[in-house]
Amino acid sequence: GMIIGVCTLELYLPQSESLKDKRSALKGLISRLQREFTVSAAEIDFNDARRSALIGVALVSNSAVHVQQLLANLVRWLEENRPDLDLLQHRVEIMHVTPMTD
């Protein structure tokens, strides 16, 4: 079947002095996550808060194990490689979608 993995990342950006700073930091982060992990990613909330961000990440696979590992690696990468961002919390959800049958 089809497996959809979703990860929500709540971030705090202590060095962000303006929405422009935040947008710049998030734009770079989101494109890096997309490139590094082949996921879809976007800012999904806290758009008007200059130091807070909620990022949504999603991917589709045929393996729940692959989805779980990839999202765990993404969270670990974020914690290890982006000391400028504080990961306050994250949540992973895995959905199993039944394939269409005729």
N, C-alpha and C positions, 0 to 999 in steps of 0.2 A: 504493500500500500504506500500511500504518500505520507511522509512525515513532515510537519511544519514545526520549526523551532522558532520561538520568539524570546528575546531577552530584552528586558527593560533595565536601563542603567540610570540611576539617579546620581548626578554629578554636582560637585561644588567646585567652582573655579575661583580660588582665593585671589588670584592676580588680576582678575578682570575688573577694570575700572569703568567700563561702559558697555552698552549693548554691542557696540562696534567691536570691541575687544573680544567679547564673548562669541559673536558671530564668526569672527576670524578664527578663533581657537577651535570652535566646533566644526567649521567647514573643513579645516585640515584634518581633524580627528575622524570625521565621518568618511571623508574620501580615503583616508588611510585604512580604516576598518573595512571598507568596501574592497579595496585593493588587496589587503593582506589576507582577508578571510573569505572573500567572495560572498558577501552578504548584502542585503539591502539594509540601509540605515538612514534615519532621519531624526531631527529634533521633533519631539511630539508634545512637549508641554513646557511650562515655565518660560515661554518665549519672551516675556517682558521683564524677567528678573535677570539682572546683569551677572549674578554669580551662581545661579542655579540652572540646571538643565536636566531634562529628561530625554534620553535617547532611546529610540526603539530600533532593534536589530531583528531581522528575520531571515530565515533560509528554508529551502525545501530540499528534501533528500528522500531516499528510499530506506534509510537506516537511522533508527532512533539513537543508536550508539554513536554514530558519526555526528549527529546533531548535538548530542550531549557533550561529546568531547570537543567539538569545534567551539561551542559557546563557552565551555569552561576555559579553553585556551585563550579565547578572546578576552574574557574577564581577567585572566592571569596576565596577559600581555598588557592590558590597560593599566593594571596595578604596578607592573614592573617598568613600563616604558614611558608612562606619563605622570611623573612626579608633580607636574604643574596642576594636575586635576585630582580631586579627592573623590573616590567612588564611595558614596554614602551607603548605597544598597543596590542590589540587583535581584532580579527575579527571572527565572527561566521557566517557560511553559513549553511542553511538547504536545502537539496534537496529531492524532492518527486520523487520516482522512480515508474513508472507504473509496476505492476506485469505482469508476462508473462501470456498470455492466449492462449489456444489451438484453 
